[in-house]
Structures are given as structure tokens and as C-alpha cells.
Amino acid sequence: MENDEAIAARLLVRAKEPEQRSKSGRLRTLLPAIEASIAAGLSLEVILAELNSQGLDMQIGSFKSTLYRIRQKKPTSIPLPAPALPVTLTPKTEGIIAPSEQHADEPADVIEESDNLTPKQRREKIADKYVTPQSSNSLLNKFNKKETKQ
């Protein structure tokens, strides 16, 4: 029995023989040249004719679908290397008021748990303290002004 290295070497030799490889395997190897030819303006029919003259023997429909499948499997992004230096992130705390710094005359945004409010109702109740409802509809604003004057 042969050792693993000899078997691997024989497999690599056979993998390089075009008649031993599948059509999609050969196209996968030729993909950069095919893509460059397409980018240069050659049609798929011209490219396939050249490949067929070199012994590929493929129809245009199977050529297109095989190219599609190979492109779908090809990774589109290059993994980025890890940064050489360690990066530490510190949160920005400027402008944030801690509860201990809150002024005594300002109402706290605390709603009792006993209110049995849903999270949405709780948010709306807090927002009502700070937001005054106004309409952006100019006609409605004019109508409301007339109502208040009368």
C-alpha cells in the first residue's frame, strides 16, 4: 500500500489533466480569463466557441448556467485582516446626565410599575410630558385658531 503523500501527489497530477476534470471544474479554473474576456467585450458565444475548439464541448445553455453557478459560489468579499494594535472603545458620556446629577425641580421620568402599562403606553406617557401635539396641516391650524377666537 502506498503512503498518503504518494497518493496525494498522483491525485494532483491527475487533477491537472484536462480530460480527467469535469467541465465545471475546468470552467472554474478558467473563470478569471472568461471574466476578463467578457469585460473586454467578447460575447459568450465567441468565448464558448474558443473553449469548444480546445476540447470543452459544451452548449451555450449549459455554459451560461454553469457560469452562473460558479459565480454564485465564488466569495464576493475579501476577509479583512485583524488589526495589528488592540483597539479599545470608550463610550461617549459627554452630555449625558446621570441620575445623581438630575436637578431636584425636574420631574423624573419614572412611571410606577403599578400602572400596569404596556411598554408602548409607558413610552407615550413619558413623551406626553415633553411633546406638545401640533398639527402640520395649515388648514386645520387656521380652523383651530378661528375656533379658539370665537
Steps between C-alpha positions, in 0.01 A plus 500: 500500500630845408547773754264799513750742347543286188124469458456876542771565241335265249162664557648845438656381176166359384319818603717698261409281204214677314334178380472376860326810634132585480381779272398716795841439663673616185275806476569580867873505420443712189255741667745793537586480128132466407406802714784703348379406149146604584629830644698553179178470299503141370162331484433174680455329161851600386651392834317166487611441140861544608452268797330240280790516254728409793292191583246624755193393293217694666172654381423869558218429750710274721793744468284788628351299787840362603647852502204615710552220756874564520444873553248430776750283688788744454557713810428865425683657791857471615534440874669791672809431708482548874633835624863492609442711810232432760208737472309613805169676472392745765142621519435869453344631819509873431155653525344201676353587836543237765206450739706650785556818294132551425353820641252465779239722334499292178249216499652156468387288208392223730165337461381274773489129425157488659357689200493172303591675177637334190846615391341704221259672741788569739705666221201706389437617854861618534488667157181687593697685768737648241313512170205725436280370221488736203358449158709564193184550294473874437126490428430317824717750691303793353173329590614437857606865537154615385339260748703635791428868409125452500 
